[in-house]
Amino acid sequence: MRQISFFKKTAAIFILSAFIATDIGEPAVIANQPPPDEARVQDEQAISIPSEFGKIEESFKGNSGKTIVYLQDAHDSLEAQENIAKIIGHLVEYYRVSTVFEEGYEGPVPTDQYFSFVSDPAIKEKISYFFMDKLRLGGAEYAHVNRKKDFKLIGVDGIKLHLENIKSYRDSAKYKAETEKDLGAIAKEIKRLTDQHFPKELKEWMKLKDRFDEGKLDLLGYLKRTSEFNVGTDISSTILFLFIAENSTDQKIVDKAKGIDAQNLFSEIDRLENNLASHYLKSKRDQRLFHYHKSIELLKRLNDIRLSPAEYEVVKGSLQELKTEDFARFVVKTTNILQRLTNCDFLKV
């Protein structure tokens, strides 16, 4: 009974400390050397895994000589956790992996501290599988608890920052619906103005942009369609390279395209969009209107957590400069919104 009580306490402490920030997922492993069993791979630098464990979706060869394997996770899937554990075990055994990094914890993950008192490997495996089955133990921890060859399991999250992020998310989530409603009302008013003042060609492009933002058009399709607007806007070398790489059979070109810095790419896309708008919009009023339209659409995506970190880094300056007082004055000045609000029934009661 004392052993059971001790196990419950230590398991509870372990789970609380390991999962207080977030569910474990997306481990990365580092392979220091090629596998000793050359029959398992055609290229000594290649990494291969059994198809029943998963598939390699893409790869990129850098210049450091190090190999990093990124494992994509499904946090709420037992099958995914089982396969992650199998992949890690395979890489440790055949590729001499020495270190595995994972989300959700900071520093060395203390699996030995909380599971080493179970001396029987079969019982340890059953206990750890029970927790993994309840999705309270990730595949990386399970692999570490039951490892045949030693490797380090390191949490790469900063718990303090992670808790701050969770608090910020919870605070903002309280007002998500209200914010969505307010942004929708503002966007409706802006659309009425853009329909009234913007030329047909620009409105057609804005529909294209909306499809891209909603995920209905892929990046290359969006860039190609945007480049078809012959307005004398220079296409950046990065975007042109993406066009070339799409139809290239040269693996080096394809790999280089995959390694393009996302923040630089979105910065060039932002510049392309602004230049296109400047071509069609000559008055300061319309240029400000486009700026407000773009900012509100970005805020809507940010509120829905559909804005990628790379995109946010590019546009955060313009969002921080957006002042609601200036926007309100602009809307009042360019519309009869006050008259229409005055005519609303709720103001007459």
N, C-alpha and C positions, 0 to 999 in steps of 0.2 A: 504493500500500500504506500510505503514511503517512496519507493521508486516511481510508482505511478504518479503520485502527487508531485514529485520532483520533475518528472517529465512534463506534466501539464504546465507547471509554472515556467519551466525553461522554454518550452515550446511557445507558450503565450508571449513571453518576453521577446523571443526571437522573431515571431511573426509581427508583433507590434513594432519593433525597431526596424525590421526589414521592409515593412509595407506601409508604414505610417505616412510616407510621402506619396507613394503611388504604387500601382501594381508593377511587378517586375516584368521587364520585357526588353526586347531588342538588344541582346548581348552582342558584343564584338569580341572576336578571338584573334590572337596574334600567333602566327606560325613562324618560328625562328629558322627552321631548316626544312629542306625537302624531305619527303618520306623515305625511309630506308628500303621499303618494299617497292622497287621500281616497276614491278609488274602491275601495280595498281594504277599507274598513271603513264601516259604517253610522253609527257613533257615533265622533266624533273621540277620545273617551276610551277606546274599547273596544280590546281586544287580540284579534287573531284569528290563527290559524295554519292552514296547509293541513292538511286532514284526513288526508292520507297521512303527515304527520309525527307526529301524535298528536291528542289531544283535550283540551279544557279541562273538567275535572271540576267545579270550583267556583271562585267568586270572591267577594271581599269588598271593598267600597269604604270606605276610611278617610277621615280628614280632613286628611292631611298634604299631599295633592297629588302625592305620589310614587307610582309604580307599581312593584310588585315582582312578578315572575313566578317561581313556584317550579316547578322541573322535577323530577318524580318519576323516580327512576332504578331500573334493574335492573342491578346491578353486573356480573353475569356474562353479559350479553346484548350481542352485537355490534350487533344491530339497534337496541337501545335507545340505544347510544352513537352510532350513525349518525344516529338521529332527533334526539338531543339536539344534535348538531353542526348539523344542518339547521335546527332551531328557533332556535338561537342566531344562526346566519347570517341567518335570516329577520328576526329581531327587530333585529339590528344594522343591516340594510339598510333596513328599512321603518319601524322605530320608533325609530331613532336611539339604540339602547341603547349606553351608554358603559361599563358595568361589569358584569362577571360574577363572582359569588362561588361558590366550590366547597369541598367537603370535601377532607380528605386532604393539605393543604399549608398552610403559614403564610406569609403575605405574597405579594408579586407572584410569579406562577408564571413561571420563567425559560425559557419556550419559545423565545424569540428567541436566548437565549444558547447553546442547544444545537442549534438547527435553522437559524439564519441563515446558517451557512457553506455550506448547500446553496442555491446561487443559482437553479437551475432550478426553477420552481414545480411542474412536473409530477413531477420526481423527488422534491421535498420532500413532495408529496402522497402519492406511493407509499410513501415511507419512513414517514411518520407513520401512514398507513393500516395498514401492516404491524404497527406497534406497537399500534394500536387493535384490529386483528384478533386479536392475542394477548392482548387485554384488559390491556395494560400502558400504555395511553394512553387516557384518557377522552374522551368526546365533546367536552367543553369545551376540553381541550387541543388536540384535533384541529382544532376550529373556530378556535382562536387561532393555531395554526401556519399555517393556510391562509386566514386572514382576508383579505377584499378591502377591507373598511373597518376602521379601527382600533378596538379596544376594550381595556379593561383586564381582565386575568384575575387575580383575587386569591384566594389561599387563606385561608379564615377559621378554620382549625383552629389550636389551640395545640399544637405538636408535643410539648412537654414533658408537657402534661396528657394528650394523646392516648396517649403511650407509657406514662404512669402508669396510664391506664385499661386499656390492653391488658395490662400486667403484672398488674393486679388481676384482670382477667378470667381470664387464664391460671392464676393462683394458685388462684382459686376453682373453675375448671373441673376441676382435679385432684381436688377433693373433691366434685364435683357428684353423682356416683352414690351415694357414701357418705352425703352429706347428704340426698339424696332418700330413701334407705332409712330413715334415722333419723327424718326428718320424717314419713314414711309410718307408721312404727310408733307415733309419738306421736299422729298424727291418728287412727289406729285406736283407740287407748285413749280419746282425747277423744270420739270418736263413740259409743263404748260408754256413756260417761257421759251425753252429751247425749240419747241414745236412752232412757236410764233416767230422767233427771231433767227434761227439757224438755217443755213442753206440746205437744200435737199441732199447734196453729196455728203455733207458732214453728218446729217441725221442717219443716212444709210450706214456710214462707218460706225456710228454710235450703237446701232443695232448689232453690228458685227462684234463690237467690244462687249456688249451685254451677253451675247452668246458665249464668248470666250470666258468671261467672268463667271458665268453659270455652269461652266464645264461642258457645254454643248459643242464646243469647237476646240480642237487641240492647238498647242502653241504654234507649230509650224503652219497649220492651216490658217490661223489668225494672222501670223506675220506675212504670209503670202498674199492673203486677201487685202491686208493693209497696204502692202507694197504696190498693189495694183492701182491704188489711187495716185495717179500720175500728177503730183503737185510739186515736183522738183525737190522733194525731200531726200536727202542722202540716206541710204541704208548703211548702217554701221558694218564694219568688217566682221564683227562677231555674228551678226544676223546672216550676212552673206555666207559665212562659213557654215552655218547650220543648213542653209539651202544646199550647198555643195555636198555636205556630208550625208544628206538624206539619200542621195542617189549614188553615193560613192561605194565602190567595192574594195577600196583600200582600207584595211582594218585599222591602220595607224590614224587615218583621217577620222574614221568612225569613233575610235577611242578618244581622240582629242576632242571631238565634239561633245562626247559624254562628260568630259572633264571641264567644260566651260564653267567659269565661276558664275553662279546663279545671280548674285547681287549685281555684278557688272552687266549681265544680260538684261536684268529688269531695269537697270538704270538707263541702258540704251533704248529699251522699249519705251520707257517713260519719256525720254527725249524725243523719240520718233513720234509719239502720240501728240506731244505738245507742239512740235513743229507742224504736224498735219493740221491741228486746230488753228494755229497761227496763220496758216495759208488761207483758210476760209473765213476767219473772223478778223475783221479790220478795226472794229470799234472797241474801245476799252470796256464798254458795258458788256459786250458779248464775250470778250476774253475773260472778264471776271465771272461771267455766268458759267463759262466752261470750267473755270477753276473750281467754282462751287459745286457744279455737277460732278466733277471728278472726285472731289473731296467727300461728298456725301455718299457716293457709290463705294468709296474706299471704307468709310466708316460703317456702312451697312455690312460689308464683307468682314470687317474687323469685329463687329458685334456678333456675327455668326461664326467667328473663328475660322474664316475661309481665306484669310490673308496670310500668305507664307512668311516666315521670318525674313527671307531675302527681300521680298516685296516691301515688307514693313520698313526695313532698314533704308530702302530707297525713298519712301514717301513720308516717313515719320516727321521730317522737318516741315513739310507743307501742311501736314495734319496738325502739328503743334502750333503753327502760325494761324490756323483757322480760328477766327474770333466770332463767336455767335452774335455779338452786338453788331459787328460790321455786316454780317450776313443778314441780320434782321432789317437793318436800315436799307440794305440793297433791295431786298424783297419788297419792302413797303414802298420804296421809291419807284420801282419798276412795275408794280402791279396795283390792282385795286383790291388787294386782299383785305384791307380794313373795312372797305365798303361791304364786301361779301360776308365778312364775319359779322358785321353789324346786322345784316339781314337774316342771320341764322336764328332759328326759333329759340335756342337755349339762351341767347342774349336778350330776348324780348320778354322773358318770363320775369 
